[in-house]
């Protein structure tokens, strides 16, 4: 569904992306994971034709994006940015309805079916109660959920999400990842950028790991979110533990303190038994 091959991009004389290549299969939820400043958002913008890359190719649903008009791309891929502040006080339902723009029928404009799909997207995210509120008066987390609803209403084969849970509380972070998992299980291909190694480990089928030198790993999270890979990014700050078969990435010093605390508890129990 998505093939990125040998992408290079510079801002002036500063190289941001070099030799970036990876594939995402149809129906996969793929995480793009890496630290700040490694080029994840720039890569998204190159894939969406917001920025023109200097070398390489991006293919979506079998079509090279350089041969695809913007209006045709909008029927294939939806994009959820980190933040969006429109200059006008649109209502939430109007923002979500904008996702239907690629499907509108010219002279006849918005149809009842388009409005229903927008409302369905709001219901799916359980934010129908926000429909009549001005979008620019919402909290950052609420705005992010509205943008995800807009992408769902767009009904594309592919979705790009740039840090979709960055402005959300823990409960809504899990809710969004579970929703993305559900959407992918329906056959939609998703590439979601994240700073959180646990989120990509728990919910993604595949993960692409980047640092400032480019891609340092791709594959199933259990094979890629490992201590050697994390050491390359975070300089030995993290460790990977297993809890009932589920991987957890922890700060190394926290894991050591917890282990030492458990050892002291076991020693105390042995003395009590003796």
C-alpha positions in Angstrom: 0.0 0.0 0.0 2.8 2.4 0.9 6.4 2.2 -0.5 9.0 4.8 0.4 12.2 4.4 -1.5 15.6 6.2 -1.1 14.1 9.5 0.1 16.5 12.4 0.4 15.6 15.9 1.7 17.5 19.0 2.7 16.5 22.3 4.3 19.0 24.5 2.6 22.4 23.0 3.1 21.2 20.9 6.1 20.4 17.3 5.3 17.3 16.1 7.1 16.5 12.8 5.4 19.0 10.4 3.7 18.4 7.0 2.1 14.9 6.6 3.8 13.2 3.4 2.6 10.5 1.2 4.0 7.2 -0.4 3.0 3.8 -0.6 4.8 1.5 -3.4 3.8 -2.3 -3.0 3.3 -4.3 -3.1 6.5 -1.2 -2.7 8.7 -1.0 -0.3 11.6 2.6 0.8 11.4 4.4 3.0 13.9 7.0 5.5 12.9 9.1 5.8 16.1 12.1 8.0 17.0 13.3 11.0 19.0 12.7 14.7 18.4 14.5 16.1 15.5 15.1 12.9 13.6 12.9 13.9 10.7 9.6 12.1 11.2 7.4 15.1 10.6 9.5 16.1 7.6 9.2 12.6 6.2 5.4 12.8 6.6 5.3 16.1 4.7 7.4 14.7 1.9 5.1 11.7 1.6 2.1 14.1 1.5 3.7 16.4 -1.2 3.8 19.3 1.3 7.5 19.3 0.8 9.3 18.3 -2.4 12.0 15.7 -1.8 15.2 15.9 -3.8 15.7 12.2 -4.6 13.7 9.0 -4.3 10.0 8.0 -4.7 6.8 7.5 -2.7 4.2 5.1 -4.0 0.7 4.9 -2.6 -1.8 2.2 -3.7 0.4 1.6 -6.7 0.7 5.2 -7.8 3.8 7.4 -7.7 2.8 10.6 -5.9 4.7 12.7 -8.3 2.3 11.6 -11.0 -0.8 12.1 -8.8 -2.8 15.3 -8.5 -3.5 16.7 -5.0 -7.2 16.2 -5.4 -6.7 12.5 -6.4 -4.3 12.0 -3.4 -7.0 13.2 -1.1 -9.1 10.2 -2.1 -6.3 7.8 -1.2 -4.6 9.3 1.9 -5.8 11.3 4.9 -3.5 13.3 7.1 -3.8 14.2 10.8 -1.3 16.9 11.8 0.1 17.5 15.3 -1.9 20.7 15.6 -4.3 22.7 13.5 -5.8 26.1 14.3 -8.2 27.4 11.7 -8.6 31.2 11.4 -12.4 31.0 11.5 -14.6 29.6 14.3 -16.0 26.6 12.4 -18.2 24.3 14.4 -16.8 20.8 15.1 -19.3 19.1 12.8 -18.2 21.5 10.0 -14.5 20.6 10.5 -15.3 16.9 10.4 -17.5 17.4 7.3 -14.4 18.9 5.5 -13.1 15.4 5.4 -15.8 14.6 2.8 -14.5 17.3 0.4 -12.7 14.9 -2.0 -16.0 13.1 -2.4 -18.4 16.0 -2.9 -20.3 16.1 -6.2 -19.6 19.5 -7.7 -22.8 21.6 -8.3 -24.9 19.6 -5.8 -22.4 20.1 -2.9 -22.8 18.3 0.4 -25.3 15.4 0.4 -27.1 13.9 3.3 -24.9 10.9 3.1 -21.8 13.1 3.6 -23.3 14.6 6.7 -24.2 11.2 8.1 -20.6 10.0 7.6 -19.3 13.0 9.4 -21.6 12.3 12.3 -20.7 8.6 12.3 -17.0 9.6 12.7 -17.9 11.8 15.7 -19.9 8.9 17.3 -17.0 6.5 16.7 -14.7 8.7 18.8 -17.5 9.4 21.3 -17.4 13.1 20.8 -20.8 13.7 19.3 -21.5 16.1 22.2 -19.0 18.5 20.7 -20.7 18.7 17.3 -22.2 22.2 17.8 -19.2 23.7 19.6 -16.7 26.1 17.9 -13.6 24.1 17.1 -11.2 26.9 18.1 -12.6 26.9 21.6 -11.8 23.3 22.3 -8.8 22.0 24.3 -5.8 20.7 22.4 -6.8 17.1 23.1 -10.3 17.7 21.9 -9.1 19.3 18.7 -6.8 16.4 18.0 -9.8 13.9 18.4 -11.8 16.1 16.0 -9.0 16.0 13.4 -8.9 12.2 13.7 -12.7 12.1 13.1 -12.2 14.3 10.0 -9.6 11.8 8.7 -12.0 8.9 9.3 -14.8 10.7 7.5 -12.5 11.1 4.5 -12.8 7.3 3.9 -9.3 6.8 2.4 -7.3 3.6 2.1 -4.3 5.1 3.9 -4.0 7.4 6.9 -1.0 9.4 8.2 -1.1 10.5 11.8 1.6 12.8 13.2 1.8 12.3 17.0 -2.0 11.5 17.3 -2.0 11.2 21.1 0.5 13.9 22.0 -2.1 16.3 23.5 -4.3 13.6 25.1 -4.5 12.3 28.6 -3.5 8.7 29.3 -7.1 7.4 29.0 -7.7 9.0 25.7 -4.2 8.0 24.4 -5.2 4.3 24.9 -8.6 5.0 23.4 -7.2 6.5 20.3 -4.7 3.6 19.8 -7.4 1.1 20.3 -9.5 2.9 17.7 -6.6 3.0 15.2 -6.2 -0.8 15.8 -9.9 -1.2 15.0 -9.7 0.9 11.9 -6.6 -1.0 10.6 -8.4 -4.3 11.3 -11.1 -3.1 8.8 -8.4 -2.9 6.1 -7.2 0.7 6.3 -3.5 1.2 6.2 -2.2 3.5 9.0 1.2 5.1 9.5 1.3 6.8 12.9 4.2 8.8 14.2 5.0 8.3 17.9 7.6 9.1 20.6 6.2 6.4 22.9 7.9 3.0 22.5 5.2 1.3 24.6 2.4 2.5 22.4 4.0 1.2 19.2 4.9 -2.1 21.0 1.4 -2.7 22.3 -0.7 -1.7 19.3 1.3 -1.8 16.0 1.8 -4.6 13.6 5.0 -3.1 12.4 7.4 -0.3 13.4 9.9 1.8 11.6 12.6 3.2 14.0 14.5 6.4 13.0 17.2 8.4 14.6 19.2 11.3 13.1 21.2 8.9 11.0 18.1 7.5 9.3 16.2 4.2 9.7 17.9 1.9 12.2 15.2 -0.8 12.3 12.0 -2.1 10.8 9.8 -5.1 11.6 7.5 -6.5 14.3 7.8 -4.5 17.5 9.0 -7.5 19.5 12.0 -7.7 17.2 12.7 -4.0 16.9 11.8 -2.3 20.2 14.8 -3.8 21.9 17.5 -2.6 24.3 20.2 -2.4 21.6 18.0 -0.3 19.3 16.8 1.9 22.2 20.4 2.4 23.3 21.2 3.9 19.9 18.5 6.5 20.4 18.6 7.1 24.2 22.2 6.3 25.1 21.4 3.4 27.6 18.6 5.3 29.4 16.0 2.6 28.8 15.5 -1.1 29.5 12.9 -3.6 28.3 11.0 -5.8 30.7 8.2 -8.3 30.3 5.1 -8.2 32.4 2.9 -11.3 31.9 4.2 -11.6 28.3 3.7 -7.9 27.5 6.8 -5.8 26.8 7.4 -2.6 28.8 10.0 0.0 28.2 11.2 1.6 31.4 13.8 4.1 32.5 16.8 2.0 33.4 17.3 3.6 36.8 13.6 3.0 37.7 13.9 -0.6 36.7 17.1 -1.0 38.9 15.4 0.6 41.9 12.4 -1.7 41.5 14.6 -4.8 41.2 16.6 -3.7 44.3 13.4 -3.1 46.2 12.1 -6.5 45.3 15.4 -8.1 46.4 15.2 -6.4 49.8 11.6 -7.6 50.2 12.5 -11.2 49.4 15.4 -11.0 51.9 13.1 -9.7 54.6 10.6 -12.5 53.9 13.3 -15.1 54.1 14.5 -13.8 57.5 10.9 -13.8 58.7 10.5 -17.4 57.6 13.7 -18.4 59.3 
